[in-house]
Amino acid sequence: MANADRNRAIVLGASMAGLLAARVLADAYTDVVVVDRDDLGDHDCSGAHDCPRRGVPQGQHVHALLARGRHIMEELLPGLTDELIATGAVAGDVTGNVRWLMDGQLMPKPHSDMLLLSMSRPHLEQAVRRRVRALPNVTFLDRHDIAGLLTSQDNAEVTGVTVAHDGAERALAADLVVDATGRRSRTPAWLKELGYPALAEDQQKISVGYATQYFRLSPDQMKDEISIDVVASPTTPRGAICARIEGGRAVVTAYGILGAYPPNDSEGFLDFLKSLSAPDIYETVREHEPLADPIAYRFPANLLRRYERMASFPAGLLVLGDAVCSFNPVYGQGMTVAALGATVLRDHVSRAGAPDAAAYFADLAERAVDNVWSMTTGADLAFPGVEGERTEELLEEQAYIDSLLQAATRDHSLLTAYARVVFLVDPPSALAAPEVQAAVLAASDPAAAAQDGAR
């Protein structure tokens, strides 16, 4: 129920972060308005291509909803999981129904008790948007450009936004504005125009390029499997994912790091799949006619905007999702981090009084961003050409993870433990637990483990 002293919140951007922000704001504000420049009509996206919004050019590529993200979305929108499955999402176990190949090595398939849903990004986004649109106090203004912020005379408070539609501008007053417009967010520029200190940013250049092609596989392909993941490694900085999705299709996204990009023609795309550390995806799709030509996309760098470090920030404005941090898409963390951020936003707007920006950004960093940033940038630093400091601690962590994954081929519970971290259910520290380290030692060197246990 909305707080009596709250009136209107405006969400900039109907991204996944924006939709989830609107959902939690609907419990705290009388009126919630979502503004987006795209046409938000729902369309059939089960043909040769998906139909992503113009504002989500990467929407046709493989997207992952990690287990933690699904848990949060189900909490915010009860019944969403069943709805997605009923409308075509492919469901299974995170490890039991996924063929993982790491550095060319086939990993085991233990049952993890973590549900994995595979679907296109538009399929998920449309389902979430329908649920949010159905909330009685949420309104969507699609095909509206965001012209700028409205502020108090001293620029200490954001009081709304100016929007434009068909060449006409109008002002929308608000008690809170949440920027969820993604990586190209204009908040840093707006803050500079308002006279606020420069915003610190962390960047890690990775130059990821990927291409995606859709196939319709024969019924005997990928039986009891949701996806095949050929993971890139420092020795082979190329990988691919083949995932079954709604509409009886399979989507293949191939990727390369530091310029090792897949071609965007069908013949070159297949050759790229054949060149990976394992031929499994190539063997799966090579005899099947693609539904359309490959589609290419580039991602230059991991980016983190350090709002929590700003000495001052205007009241009435918060930022969420990719507008704060955007990660190497290969790891599929973006939507789940957006969901984590929505829970932080929920906690802050549910309190009495206006949300405090400094407290919100500090919480966002601690609870949603920093761990994932460390995981992502640390993993990317395993590739020799990626620039960045490789501390002794980081090198030890990377060596330990390599040992854990090798040990997981013998002790399958270790792969489940690893998956719980990768899918953001458990923190990275879980892999350093004494019992996990002991299991790694035992599976790596049974004789040494027995000797250690006898002491």
Secondary structure per residue as TSV (DSSP state, phi and psi in degrees):
chain	resnum	aa	ss	phi	psi
A	1	M	-	360.0	137.4
A	2	A	-	-66.7	143.8
A	3	N	-	-70.5	139.5
A	4	A	T	-62.8	-28.4
A	5	D	T	-90.2	6.2
A	6	R	-	-108.5	142.4
A	7	N	-	-115.2	-78.7
A	8	R	E	-125.2	137.8
A	9	A	E	-118.8	139.9
A	10	I	E	-116.2	130.8
A	11	V	E	-106.9	124.9
A	12	L	E	-93.5	110.2
A	13	G	-	104.4	127.3
A	14	A	-	-97.5	36.1
A	15	S	S	-67.0	176.4
A	16	M	H	-59.1	-40.1
A	17	A	H	-62.1	-42.4
A	18	G	H	-65.7	-41.0
A	19	L	H	-64.4	-43.5
A	20	L	H	-70.1	-33.1
A	21	A	H	-62.7	-44.7
A	22	A	H	-60.9	-38.0
A	23	R	H	-61.1	-46.5
A	24	V	H	-76.4	-30.9
A	25	L	H	-68.5	-28.4
A	26	A	T	-62.2	-21.8
A	27	D	T	-83.6	-12.0
A	28	A	T	-119.8	-16.1
A	29	Y	-	-125.1	147.2
A	30	T	S	-65.9	-35.8
A	31	D	E	-137.1	129.4
A	32	V	E	-124.4	127.9
A	33	V	E	-120.3	126.9
A	34	V	E	-105.5	122.4
A	35	V	E	-110.6	129.4
A	36	D	-	-148.8	146.8
A	37	R	S	-78.7	-17.3
A	38	D	S	-83.2	160.7
A	39	D	-	-76.3	116.9
A	40	L	-	-98.4	21.7
A	41	G	-	-66.3	144.5
A	42	D	-	-86.9	131.3
A	43	H	-	-126.2	159.9
A	44	D	-	-72.1	120.6
A	45	C	-	-114.9	32.1
A	46	S	-	-110.7	19.0
A	47	G	S	-88.4	-148.0
A	48	A	S	-64.9	-37.3
A	49	H	S	-120.5	155.3
A	50	D	-	-73.4	168.9
A	51	C	-	-121.6	75.7
A	52	P	-	-71.6	158.8
A	53	R	-	-69.1	154.3
A	54	R	T	-56.7	-34.2
A	55	G	T	-77.3	-2.7
A	56	V	-	-127.5	70.1
A	57	P	G	-61.9	-21.4
A	58	Q	G	-86.4	5.1
A	59	G	G	-66.9	-16.8
A	60	Q	G	-85.6	-7.0
A	61	H	S	-91.1	168.6
A	62	V	-	-56.7	132.3
A	63	H	-	-124.3	141.8
A	64	A	-	-113.2	131.3
A	65	L	-	-102.8	102.5
A	66	L	-	-68.0	161.0
A	67	A	H	-56.3	-42.4
A	68	R	H	-63.1	-39.8
A	69	G	H	-63.6	-41.3
A	70	R	H	-64.1	-40.0
A	71	H	H	-57.5	-45.6
A	72	I	H	-67.8	-43.7
A	73	M	H	-63.4	-37.4
A	74	E	H	-66.0	-36.7
A	75	E	H	-65.3	-42.7
A	76	L	H	-76.6	-32.1
A	77	L	S	-130.7	75.5
A	78	P	T	-54.5	136.2
A	79	G	T	90.1	-2.7
A	80	L	H	-61.8	-40.6
A	81	T	H	-59.5	-49.0
A	82	D	H	-63.5	-37.3
A	83	E	H	-64.2	-43.3
A	84	L	H	-63.9	-42.3
A	85	I	H	-65.1	-42.2
A	86	A	H	-63.7	-26.9
A	87	T	T	-100.5	13.2
A	88	G	T	122.0	-11.5
A	89	A	-	-60.3	143.1
A	90	V	E	-92.5	128.8
A	91	A	E	-117.7	148.0
A	92	G	E	-177.8	-166.0
A	93	D	E	-92.1	142.5
A	94	V	T	-55.9	-40.7
A	95	T	T	-109.1	-33.7
A	96	G	T	-68.9	-25.3
A	97	N	T	-118.9	22.4
A	98	V	E	-124.4	132.8
A	99	R	E	-95.4	101.1
A	100	W	E	-95.0	129.5
A	101	L	E	-123.9	113.6
A	102	M	E	-112.6	118.8
A	103	D	T	53.9	36.9
A	104	G	T	84.0	-4.9
A	105	Q	E	-97.0	128.1
A	106	L	E	-71.9	125.5
A	107	M	-	-90.2	158.7
A	108	P	-	-68.9	172.7
A	109	K	-	-126.0	63.4
A	110	P	-	-70.6	157.7
A	111	H	-	-83.5	130.1
A	112	S	-	-103.7	-14.2
A	113	D	S	63.7	23.1
A	114	M	-	-115.4	123.8
A	115	L	E	-78.8	134.6
A	116	L	E	-117.4	131.0
A	117	L	E	-110.8	134.4
A	118	S	E	-119.2	124.4
A	119	M	-	-161.6	168.0
A	120	S	-	-75.2	157.6
A	121	R	H	-60.0	-45.5
A	122	P	H	-60.3	-35.8
A	123	H	H	-62.2	-46.1
A	124	L	H	-66.9	-46.4
A	125	E	H	-62.2	-40.9
A	126	Q	H	-64.6	-39.8
A	127	A	H	-63.9	-44.3
A	128	V	H	-66.3	-41.7
A	129	R	H	-64.1	-39.5
A	130	R	H	-60.0	-42.6
A	131	R	H	-67.4	-41.3
A	132	V	H	-70.5	-39.9
A	133	R	H	-61.5	-28.6
A	134	A	T	-74.7	-12.9
A	135	L	S	-67.3	132.6
A	136	P	T	-65.3	-23.0
A	137	N	T	-107.6	18.2
A	138	V	E	-113.4	130.6
A	139	T	E	-123.2	140.3
A	140	F	E	-106.5	130.8
A	141	L	E	-110.8	89.2
A	142	D	-	-88.8	168.0
A	143	R	S	55.5	33.9
A	144	H	-	-119.9	127.7
A	145	D	E	-83.8	149.7
A	146	I	E	-96.7	109.8
A	147	A	E	-83.5	-28.7
A	148	G	E	165.4	180.0
A	149	L	E	-94.3	149.3
A	150	L	E	-98.6	137.8
A	151	T	E	-136.5	164.1
A	152	S	-	-67.1	168.3
A	153	Q	T	-60.7	-34.0
A	154	D	T	-92.3	7.3
A	155	N	S	62.4	15.9
A	156	A	S	-83.4	-12.9
A	157	E	B	-142.6	136.5
A	158	V	E	-86.7	127.4
A	159	T	E	-114.6	4.7
A	160	G	E	154.9	-163.0
A	161	V	E	-139.6	160.3
A	162	T	E	-106.0	129.6
A	163	V	E	-120.0	155.7
A	164	A	E	-128.8	137.6
A	165	H	E	-145.5	125.1
A	166	D	T	53.3	39.1
A	167	G	T	84.2	-6.2
A	168	A	E	-106.5	132.9
A	169	E	E	-101.0	150.2
A	170	R	E	-149.6	155.7
A	171	A	E	-95.6	138.4
A	172	L	E	-120.4	114.0
A	173	A	E	-76.2	149.6
A	174	A	-	-154.5	152.9
A	175	D	S	-84.4	-25.1
A	176	L	E	-148.0	136.8
A	177	V	E	-118.1	129.4
A	178	V	E	-116.2	119.3
A	179	D	E	-87.5	113.2
A	180	A	-	-127.8	40.8
A	181	T	-	-88.5	3.2
A	182	G	-	91.4	-166.8
A	183	R	T	-57.3	-31.7
A	184	R	T	-89.8	22.4
A	185	S	-	-48.4	139.3
A	186	R	S	-94.6	3.0
A	187	T	H	-57.0	-43.7
A	188	P	H	-56.0	-41.6
A	189	A	H	-69.4	-40.2
A	190	W	H	-61.7	-43.0
A	191	L	H	-61.1	-41.2
A	192	K	H	-62.7	-43.0
A	193	E	H	-63.3	-31.2
A	194	L	T	-83.4	-2.4
A	195	G	T	91.1	16.6
A	196	Y	-	-85.5	158.5
A	197	P	-	-60.4	157.2
A	198	A	-	-60.8	141.1
A	199	L	-	-86.4	125.9
A	200	A	-	-74.3	140.5
A	201	E	E	-131.0	141.3
A	202	D	E	-106.7	133.0
A	203	Q	E	-132.0	145.8
A	204	Q	E	-133.4	110.0
A	205	K	E	-72.7	127.1
A	206	I	E	-128.3	-20.1
A	207	S	E	49.0	60.0
A	208	V	E	-86.3	132.1
A	209	G	E	-124.9	138.2
A	210	Y	E	-142.0	161.7
A	211	A	E	-138.0	148.3
A	212	T	E	-130.9	138.9
A	213	Q	E	-138.0	144.5
A	214	Y	E	-104.1	144.8
A	215	F	E	-135.3	158.4
A	216	R	-	-115.1	108.0
A	217	L	-	-83.5	157.2
A	218	S	-	-73.0	156.1
A	219	P	T	-59.2	-23.3
A	220	D	T	-84.8	-1.2
A	221	Q	T	-90.7	139.6
A	222	M	T	55.0	42.6
A	223	K	T	-62.4	132.4
A	224	D	T	60.2	21.2
A	225	E	-	-124.0	138.7
A	226	I	S	-85.2	-44.1
A	227	S	E	-151.9	161.6
A	228	I	E	-118.4	123.2
A	229	D	E	-118.5	107.6
A	230	V	E	-95.9	105.7
A	231	V	E	-84.9	134.7
A	232	A	-	-66.8	152.7
A	233	S	-	-140.7	166.7
A	234	P	S	-56.9	-32.3
A	235	T	S	-78.5	-29.0
A	236	T	S	-133.6	90.7
A	237	P	-	-78.8	41.6
A	238	R	E	-136.7	146.7
A	239	G	E	-155.5	-178.0
A	240	A	E	-163.6	157.8
A	241	I	E	-130.4	131.5
A	242	C	E	-116.0	115.8
A	243	A	E	-126.0	135.5
A	244	R	E	-76.8	134.4
A	245	I	E	-134.5	-176.3
A	246	E	G	-60.5	161.0
A	247	G	G	78.3	14.3
A	248	G	G	67.6	24.3
A	249	R	E	-107.2	164.9
A	250	A	E	-123.4	136.9
A	251	V	E	-112.3	131.0
A	252	V	E	-115.7	118.6
A	253	T	E	-112.1	118.4
A	254	A	E	-104.3	143.8
A	255	Y	E	-141.8	156.7
A	256	G	E	-141.4	148.1
A	257	I	E	-108.3	142.1
A	258	L	T	59.2	44.6
A	259	G	T	93.0	-6.1
A	260	A	-	-82.1	64.1
A	261	Y	-	-84.8	145.9
A	262	P	-	-75.3	146.0
A	263	P	-	-68.9	160.9
A	264	N	S	-109.1	27.9
A	265	D	S	-116.8	152.1
A	266	S	H	-60.0	-43.4
A	267	E	H	-66.6	-45.4
A	268	G	H	-65.4	-35.0
A	269	F	H	-61.7	-46.0
A	270	L	H	-63.8	-41.0
A	271	D	H	-60.7	-38.7
A	272	F	H	-63.3	-45.0
A	273	L	H	-60.2	-37.3
A	274	K	H	-67.9	-26.4
A	275	S	T	-82.8	-4.6
A	276	L	S	-70.1	172.8
A	277	S	S	-66.5	-16.3
A	278	A	S	-142.8	142.7
A	279	P	-	-89.3	9.1
A	280	D	H	-57.2	-45.3
A	281	I	H	-69.5	-41.0
A	282	Y	H	-56.9	-47.6
A	283	E	H	-64.6	-29.7
A	284	T	H	-73.0	-39.0
A	285	V	H	-107.8	-10.0
A	286	R	T	-64.2	-27.2
A	287	E	T	-94.4	4.7
A	288	H	S	-109.0	137.9
A	289	E	-	-71.6	126.0
A	290	P	B	-68.9	153.5
A	291	L	S	-80.8	-20.6
A	292	A	S	-166.5	174.9
A	293	D	-	-71.4	158.4
A	294	P	-	-64.1	151.5
A	295	I	E	-117.8	130.8
A	296	A	E	-103.0	156.7
A	297	Y	E	-154.5	150.7
A	298	R	E	-125.6	143.4
A	299	F	E	-132.0	112.7
A	300	P	E	-78.5	-39.4
A	301	A	E	-160.8	147.7
A	302	N	E	-66.7	138.6
A	303	L	E	-137.0	129.8
A	304	L	E	-132.1	120.0
A	305	R	E	-94.8	124.0
A	306	R	-	-91.6	66.6
A	307	Y	G	-62.4	-29.0
A	308	E	G	-68.5	-12.4
A	309	R	G	-96.6	-2.3
A	310	M	-	-72.2	134.9
A	311	A	S	-72.7	-27.1
A	312	S	-	-146.4	153.2
A	313	F	-	-157.2	141.4
A	314	P	-	-68.2	141.8
A	315	A	B	-67.4	155.0
A	316	G	T	82.3	9.3
A	317	L	E	-136.8	132.5
A	318	L	E	-134.9	162.1
A	319	V	E	-131.2	146.5
A	320	L	-	-147.5	154.3
A	321	G	G	72.8	-145.4
A	322	D	G	-62.0	-18.4
A	323	A	G	-66.8	-19.6
A	324	V	T	-98.8	-49.1
A	325	C	E	-146.9	136.9
A	326	S	E	-132.4	132.3
A	327	F	-	-111.9	158.7
A	328	N	-	-43.9	115.6
A	329	P	G	-67.0	-13.8
A	330	V	G	-57.1	-31.5
A	331	Y	G	-88.0	-7.9
A	332	G	-	63.7	36.0
A	333	Q	-	-96.8	-14.2
A	334	G	H	-57.4	-50.5
A	335	M	H	-67.9	-34.0
A	336	T	H	-71.2	-39.2
A	337	V	H	-65.4	-35.8
A	338	A	H	-61.6	-40.9
A	339	A	H	-66.1	-41.4
A	340	L	H	-60.2	-42.1
A	341	G	H	-62.7	-35.7
A	342	A	H	-63.8	-34.4
A	343	T	H	-69.7	-33.9
A	344	V	H	-65.6	-45.7
A	345	L	H	-58.5	-44.5
A	346	R	H	-56.2	-45.1
A	347	D	H	-63.7	-36.4
A	348	H	H	-79.8	-34.4
A	349	V	H	-82.9	-12.3
A	350	S	T	-81.3	-10.5
A	351	R	S	-81.7	158.8
A	352	A	S	-65.7	144.0
A	353	G	S	83.5	174.3
A	354	A	S	-70.6	144.2
A	355	P	-	-64.2	143.0
A	356	D	-	-92.7	118.8
A	357	A	H	-61.8	-42.9
A	358	A	H	-61.8	-44.2
A	359	A	H	-66.8	-39.5
A	360	Y	H	-63.2	-49.0
A	361	F	H	-66.8	-34.1
A	362	A	H	-64.2	-43.2
A	363	D	H	-65.9	-41.2
A	364	L	H	-60.4	-43.5
A	365	A	I	-62.9	-45.4
A	366	E	I	-72.1	-40.0
A	367	R	I	-98.1	-20.1
A	368	A	I	-126.3	-26.9
A	369	V	I	-112.1	-52.0
A	370	D	H	-61.8	-43.7
A	371	N	H	-61.1	-43.1
A	372	V	H	-69.1	-38.9
A	373	W	H	-59.7	-44.9
A	374	S	H	-64.0	-42.7
A	375	M	H	-60.8	-46.9
A	376	T	H	-67.7	-51.1
A	377	T	H	-66.7	-34.6
A	378	G	H	-64.9	-42.3
A	379	A	H	-64.4	-40.6
A	380	D	H	-68.7	-29.2
A	381	L	T	-70.6	-8.3
A	382	A	T	-69.5	-19.9
A	383	F	S	-86.5	120.7
A	384	P	T	-55.2	-33.0
A	385	G	T	-80.9	-8.0
A	386	V	S	-78.0	128.1
A	387	E	-	-77.8	142.8
A	388	G	S	151.5	161.8
A	389	E	-	-78.0	128.2
A	390	R	-	-106.8	90.6
A	391	T	-	-71.5	163.1
A	392	E	H	-60.3	-37.8
A	393	E	H	-63.2	-42.7
A	394	L	H	-64.5	-43.5
A	395	L	H	-62.2	-37.7
A	396	E	H	-65.9	-41.5
A	397	E	H	-63.1	-43.7
A	398	Q	H	-63.5	-40.3
A	399	A	H	-65.6	-37.5
A	400	Y	H	-65.9	-42.9
A	401	I	H	-63.7	-39.6
A	402	D	H	-59.5	-43.0
A	403	S	H	-65.2	-40.9
A	404	L	H	-61.5	-44.4
A	405	L	H	-68.0	-35.5
A	406	Q	H	-65.1	-42.7
A	407	A	H	-65.4	-30.0
A	408	A	H	-66.0	-19.9
A	409	T	T	-70.6	-16.4
A	410	R	T	-109.5	-40.4
A	411	D	-	-109.0	99.4
A	412	H	T	-68.6	-20.0
A	413	S	H	-63.4	-24.6
A	414	L	H	-69.7	-32.3
A	415	L	H	-68.2	-37.9
A	416	T	H	-63.3	-43.2
A	417	A	H	-61.0	-42.2
A	418	Y	H	-63.9	-44.0
A	419	A	H	-62.3	-36.3
A	420	R	H	-63.5	-32.3
A	421	V	H	-77.6	-46.6
A	422	V	H	-60.3	-36.1
A	423	F	T	-90.6	13.5
A	424	L	T	63.4	21.5
A	425	V	S	-77.2	-43.3
A	426	D	S	-111.8	152.9
A	427	P	-	-73.8	161.1
A	428	P	G	-56.7	-30.2
A	429	S	G	-61.5	-19.9
A	430	A	G	-61.5	-30.4
A	431	L	G	-76.1	-12.0
A	432	A	G	-97.3	5.2
A	433	A	S	-60.6	144.5
A	434	P	H	-53.9	-40.0
A	435	E	H	-68.8	-31.9
A	436	V	H	-71.7	-44.0
A	437	Q	H	-60.3	-39.6
A	438	A	H	-64.7	-39.1
A	439	A	H	-67.2	-37.0
A	440	V	H	-63.2	-45.1
A	441	L	H	-62.5	-44.2
A	442	A	H	-64.1	-40.8
A	443	A	H	-77.8	-23.6
A	444	S	H	-84.0	-39.3
A	445	D	-	-148.8	84.6
A	446	P	H	-54.5	-36.4
A	447	A	H	-66.9	-43.1
A	448	A	H	-66.7	-36.3
A	449	A	H	-66.0	-39.8
A	450	A	H	-65.5	-41.3
A	451	Q	H	-63.4	-41.3
A	452	D	H	-65.2	-38.3
A	453	G	H	-70.9	-21.8
A	454	A	H	-80.7	-12.8
A	455	R	-	-75.1	360.0
